[in-house]
Amino acid sequence: MLLMSGRRALVTGAARGIGRAVAERLRKEGAEVILADREVGSNAGAGRAAALDVLPCDCADEADVDRLFERAGLAAGLDILVNNAGSQPGPAALHRTVPTDWDATIRNNLRSVYVVSRRAIPVMRDGGAILNIGSLLALRGVPDCAAYSASKAAIAGLTRSMARDLAPRIRVNCLHPGAIDTRMFDTYVRRTRSPAAERERIRATIPLGRLGAPEDIAAAAAFLVGPEAAWITGIEIPVDGGDSL
């Protein structure tokens, strides 16, 4: 029997990358999965999004999230929520981060978790699970990542608070991906002075010798939201090839 059979999941930021891999893994495990992403219909992701039946949603916008829940019939019940939606601005130290980039990063990475979780919690069934996607940058200092690091560290703190507030009915955990080979990572690297050198520098710091794949995160996510993690809540797990050691 499939571990997720009969369970209903919502994955945000699911048109590509980590979110897409998580959604596909949960489907493989038998879950009914609703995928949401604000980029549905864009030139960059339209074909892939259409193939995956991704529903359009700006997860930091309350009205948009309400429309998503109505369209997907989520008021009927939800078992799993994976808060993956987010963005990464260009590299910048705090004193070089312009207010618009700061506000957008906090909105996309942190407010989205608040808005979607607040809407989802009342309709989640007993035994449900919420997984927040943080970042290795929540655990260690990295140059020129002030806004992103702050937003992801806040998610870690929010996870612990949610786990206390929602126990014993709902479990809440957090994954901290390291350097994962996605479009977001590639976009970040291309904004540095020497993209090829920066990519190799990052890879060389990872004890397991390679960048992560979205499927590496999906495997850990499936465990944490699944029945085999039924006595795990409020934890943070780095999935980073040992980079946080």
Secondary structure, DSSP 8 states (H G I E B T S, - for coil): --TTTT-EEEEES-SSHHHHHHHHHHHHTT-EEEEEETTTTSTTTHHHHHHHTEEE--TT-HHHHHHHHHHTTGGG-EEEEEE--------B-GGG--HHHHHHHHIIIIIHHHHHHHHHGGGEEEEEEEEEE--GGGTS--TTBHHHHHHHHHHHHHHHHHHHHHTTTEEEEEEEE-SB-SHHHHHHHHTSSSHHHHHHHHHHT-TTSS-B-HHHHHHHHHHHHSGGGTT--S-EEEESTTTT-
